[in-house]
Structure formats: structure tokens, C-alpha cells
Amino acid sequence: MGQMVSDDKFEEQAARNGGIIKNGREILFQAFNWESNKHNWWSKLEEKVTDLAESGFTSAWLPPPTQSLSREGYLPQNLYCLDSCYGSLSELKSLLHKMNEHNLRAMADVVINHRIGTTQGSNGMYNRYDGIPISWDEHAVTSCSGGKGNKSTGDNFDGVPNIDHTQTFVRKDIIEWLIWLRRSVSFQDFRFDFTKGYAAKFVKEYIEESKPLFAVGEYWDSCEYSPPDYRLNYNQDNHRQRIINWIDSTGGLCAAFDFTTKGILQEAVKGELWRLRDPEGKPPGVMGWWPSRSVTFVENHDTGSTQGHWPFPSDHIMEGYAYILTHPGIPAVFYDHFYDQGSSLHEEIAKLMQIRKCQDIQSRSSVQILEAKSDLYSAIIDEKLCMKIGDGSWCPSEPEWRLAASGDRYAVWHNYTRFPEEIAFGKDRKKQGVACHHPKLIVLQREDSMRVVVTSANLVPRQWHLITNTV
């Protein structure tokens, strides 16, 4: 099945899990859409690895790799067979090898809420798994979906056998499979599909045992709307609280897609940008309450692509990315926007990614919302970036802000302050542009500008301000 990661290497990589969340500098890429199964996808993606890595992505979410009754991979059957409609096992391994060479982590789409059987059980349903690895019987299937197992711990996925995660033997087999994906196949990150179907405590156990470097769950809950026109409610605190409760039940080990931000943002850009400030003056999604566990996104294979279940307004896409790529949280970019809608969109998104990296915006960055009205939203992030979206005309008045990127209905500025009147020493020196200092020498650097100050005197910190801005 390929080269296995050694136990020592496995533990070393797993130890980075907390570090990745703590670091907060992830940018994810969803590397497929709903139609990707119709193409030689693993080979096609391999051709894009270099561009993805150079653009600044840290992890690429791949479609479900297992054999499946549906071409898209979301009705899995033989979990250990990785020949799928996306390509062969050898093509997948080649893709993962190239990704590893470019320090681009591979995220497996883990579909473990349900599984299609190979043979009929006592009630005529296909809920036995004879003749394939992990050969469960009906006791592995919840009683809610025609099996002989226990009642489901979550919502039922209708029409297919739902896995009973309360069974010890089921969890043991799933953990072994996840470890196999990590060690033998070389996936590093996990995306858990349809996590409303089983209790979050099981996700916690699976992460603890299989040790992905990063994990994110799809907890897709309905936003709140009011009749008679069923417009989106301004206050979505209950919605984001349910997502946060789920994250908390995983022990904080798993991030979650920020469907609250998605739902609010796609309404806000249609002339309701006041929605982007909650009653406490914070961002209104999961981003505003637990940003380090919020994976923000504009679109995915379900909401957009050819399914279009909950699409973002197509003429406001860059406003969406100008928001999530400048704000806290962990942003995710959709394949269609990066590769299928023209070079201009690709370049604009890539530029915003580079600005985020250069200005060191991360998942816990602070946000000061300046304006949030119908046609204008503006904010300062970490005092490093200033941004606006909307039709309203606006720009920062302070001279230290320089335009870094702009396009249809959005603009981003970065902070370009002059050299400080008083030089910072110790831990604060980098904030004020001090590249290095010595009792008789100090080097000030601010992007393309540099100043070197030399003196014969052994000056103490409080004396430097007398000379640095006069040279």
C-alpha cells in the first residue's frame, strides 16, 4: 500500500497538531468540485501542486478517496480500496508524494457517518459488509436506519445504513483505518463529513487516536430565518453557538467550517453589510467567538459547483475573499474560484493570500470594525491591514496606510509607518522596524527602506530617539 510512516515519525508529526492550531497561519484549499470525479482528477491535481504551494496554501482538502457506490465518494463501501472515480491508488500516491515534496499537506475527506453494505441483512436492507475488509454485520448499523445496533447519537442520513459509533468494535476498526490513512497512505489532515450524524465525542476519540496534524468538521446546521419572507435573521448567535458547542465537545481538537459566517456574508454583500457587525461590535460568525477553530469559506462543493444548494452571489465573490482572507479564522479557497473562473480571479485571490502572509494575519488576529452599513464595511485587522468591501466610497485617512490590493467593490491597505521617534528595544523592537541593534549601531528596516545609524557613544535605549530620525 506504499511506504509506511514510522512510529517515531508518526508521533513527531502528531505532536505538531496543537502547534498548527496554536500557530493559526493556515490557508486551506478545497481541491475539487462536484464534477471532479468525471476527470482523471489525481493526475490533474498533481500538475497544480507547485502553483498551490507557491500561492501559500498549507493544506489541500481532497475528495473522498475510497471506493464508493456514488461517483463523488460520499457513499463509501470498501474503505481500504483507494481505486476510485478520481483515479487509481498509484495516481493518488504520486499526488501525495509531490504534495509532501512541496510542504503541502493532504487532507482526507473522512466519510464515516454511513456506509453501503455488500449483502442484504435479515430485513432485506444492504447493511452487511461481507467479503470486504471491515466485514461488519447489522450490529454496526443504527436501529434508526434498519440495523440491529443502538439508536443514533445524531441526525439520521436517510436512505443508507448509518454507522453505530457506540459499538466498541466499530470505533476500533475506524481508528485502525484512520491510522492506516495517516501512516501508510500519507494523509496528514482530516475533514470529517456530516458530523451532525454522530456525537462529537467520537470525533474527539478518532483524532486522539489517529493524530492528524489538523482536523475540521462539517457541522452544517440551518441558519435562522423569519416568515413571511424568510429573510435571514440579523442575530445568528444560536446558530454559531451550536457549532461552538460541537467544537467544544471534541475537546477543541477539531475546527469547524464557519457556516454562520458563510450565511451572513452572502446576504451582507447584497447591500446589507450592516450584518457584519454583531451587537457587541464583533464579527457575527464563529469567527467572532472562537476564531482559531473557525474555518471560513465562500463556497464549497455542496453550496456551489453544479449542486448550488446555498450559493454565494457570483458577482460578489471577491468581496467574500477580501473579507475572509483579511480577517481572523482559517480561510479556505474553493477550487472553482481559483482555477475555473479566469486568471484574474486566481491572481486577485493569490494576491490577497500573499498580503495575509506578509502582514502575518492569523486565526486569532484582532478586528476593529470601523463601518458596517448597507453599502460599506471597513475594518482594521491587527493594526496591520485596513480593508473595505461594498459599493460605498471609503479609504483610511491616516497617512501610514498604503493601498495593497483593490478590485470590484473591495480594497485592502497595509500599514507603512515611518521610523519611530523612539526606538523600541527588547521584545518590541520588531514591531517598530528594528532589524538589529548594538550599543554603537542600529539598523532600521521598513520593507524597501532601511536606515543605519552609527555612533561612537554607547547609548542606552532612552537616548536613541535623539538621533534616529535626524539622520
Secondary structure as UniProt FT lines:
FT   HELIX           7..14
FT   HELIX           16..23
FT   STRAND          28..30
FT   TURN            34..35
FT   HELIX           36..38
FT   HELIX           41..46
FT   TURN            47..48
FT   HELIX           49..55
FT   STRAND          59..61
FT   TURN            71..72
FT   TURN            79..80
FT   TURN            85..86
FT   HELIX           89..101
FT   TURN            102..103
FT   STRAND          105..110
FT   TURN            122..123
FT   TURN            130..131
FT   HELIX           138..140
FT   HELIX           143..145
FT   TURN            158..159
FT   STRAND          162..163
FT   TURN            165..166
FT   HELIX           168..180
FT   HELIX           181..185
FT   STRAND          189..192
FT   HELIX           195..197
FT   HELIX           200..210
FT   STRAND          214..217
FT   STRAND          225..226
FT   TURN            227..230
FT   STRAND          231..232
FT   HELIX           237..249
FT   TURN            250..252
FT   STRAND          255..257
FT   HELIX           259..268
FT   TURN            269..271
FT   HELIX           273..276
FT   TURN            279..280
FT   HELIX           286..289
FT   HELIX           291..293
FT   STRAND          294..297
FT   TURN            301..303
FT   TURN            305..307
FT   HELIX           314..316
FT   HELIX           317..324
FT   TURN            325..326
FT   STRAND          330..334
FT   HELIX           335..339
FT   HELIX           343..358
FT   TURN            359..360
FT   TURN            363..364
FT   STRAND          367..373
FT   TURN            374..375
FT   STRAND          376..381
FT   TURN            382..384
FT   STRAND          385..389
FT   TURN            399..400
FT   STRAND          401..407
FT   TURN            408..409
FT   STRAND          410..415
FT   HELIX           426..428
FT   HELIX           430..432
FT   STRAND          434..438
FT   TURN            439..440
FT   STRAND          441..446
FT   TURN            447..448
FT   STRAND          449..454
FT   HELIX           461..466
FT   TURN            467..469
//
